[in-house]
Amino acid sequence: MWQILRRNPGAFAAALLLHLILAVLMLVGVDWLVTAEDIHVKPRVVQATIVSSEAVDAQVRQLRKAEEKRQAERERAEQELQQLKVQERQEQERLQALEKERQRQEQQAEHQREQEEQRRLEEAARLESLRVEQVELERRNQAEQARLAEIEAKRQAEEEASLQAEAERKAAEEAKRQAEDQRLAAEEAKRRAEVQRKAEEAARRQAEAQRRAAEEAQRRAEDEARRQAETQRQAAEAARRQAAAERQAAEEEKRQAEAKRKAEEEAQRQAEAKRQAEREAQRQAEAKRQAEREAQRQAEIKRKAEQEAKRQAEAKRKAEQEALRQAEAKRKAEEEARQSEEEEIRAAAEAQRAREDALLAALDAERSAGELDSYVAAIDERIRQVWFRPAGTGRDLSCLVEARLIPGGEVTPGSVRVIRSSGNPAFDRSVVAAVHKASPLPVPSGRLFEQFRNLGLKFKAE
């Protein structure tokens, strides 16, 4: 005992003070004039145990150890919670980085799609411009063909007018020649001179016809083959007219054989010129056919080139569409992968939160259990402070009482009753009286109070 006193004088002082307080309460609070049998209250059993100071100290040490253990567990749980929060923060940072990367990829894909769309629009505009240029070129070609047709029609009209004027002139010359023949027939004396004059005139006309044929051939060579053919026809007509004149001159003057021979030579020369003109016309016609074939070949090449350009444009458009489709499929796959990853991350975060909630719930339950145990111990201690053992009762008695409390720990009057008796009515009544005297009892506030509203207490004498 002295060793305990030397080791822990504070505990001895507290125990002594506690005993003095109990003695004072016993002297003041107990009505010595009323016996326990006169109390007609049905007390409720409260389990109480009287222990020594050494047991109290041991229990305090156990409670402290339990509290230290719970404190260590709470610290460990708080550390785990901090680690979980750090992991969650890191996971959120990773999610933010993934979200930024996804946004950047979406922006790049959007920029690429915009560029592809811009190139497609530019290509469409270029094709449209080429089509417009082709339509304009075709319109110009049609206009040029119409202009050439109009020029050709005008030329043909001019040629027909010229041929008609030439025919009229020839008719006039023929009438004049007939008149001249009549005049020559009337003037036989002057016939030879007139024949000589006519030969000279024929030579002049032949030279003139040759000059005109050369000029006409040159003009036709410069302009077109048909005008050259017409010039040659006119030259042949002039040659035939000259031959007729020569034949008439030969018939009129047989002695002019030399003139006839010269006329025949001229006719041969004219025929040769005609053949040359026909060969030239054939050559020009062949050149025109070759030019037409070349034009057709060039047109075919142009048509094939346009078809190839259209095919390449179509292939390019299909390739762009395929590229867009693949880009869209890639974007969808990335979006699905991102969504799947986000789902996994969200599930992991939810699981993490569930673990945190479970851990917090366990901590709350443990804390609540510890608080409940502390409040139960405090209530038991409070009742024992006001309880007086009836005379003649043993230390092995116990009873179970029930009381209804209100917030603040006040015991509702008349609510204390014995649920399981100890078999000793005096002991039961003393416990019920102690519960009433101990009011208000130390109870928690808030939601924990609901567990103490209907208080069941086992009180054991020790």
Buried (B, 14 or more C-beta within 10 A) or exposed (E): EEEBEEEBEEBBEBBEEEEEEBEEBBEEEEEEEEEBEEBEEBBBBBBBBEEEBEEBBEEEEEBEEEBEEBEEEBEEBEEEBEEBEEEBEEBEEEBEEBEEEBEEBBEEBEEBBEEBEEEBEEBEEEBEEBEEEEEEEEEEEEEEEEEEEEEEEEBEEEBEEEBEEBEEEBEEEEEEBEEBBEEBEEEEEEBEEBBEEBBEEBBEBBEEBBEBBEEBBEEBBEEBBBBBBBBBBBBBBBBEBBBEBBBEBBEBBEEBEEBBEBBBEBBEEBEEBBEEBBEBBEEBEEEEEEEEEEEEEEEEEEEEEEEEEEEEBEEEBEEBEEEBEEBEEEBEEBEEEBEEBBEEBEEEBEEBEEEBEEBBEEBEEBEBEBBBEBBBEBBBEBBBBBBBBBEEBEEEBBBBBBBBBBBEBEBEEEBBBBEBBBEBBBBBBBBBBBBBBBBEBBBBEEEEBEBBEEBBBBBBBB
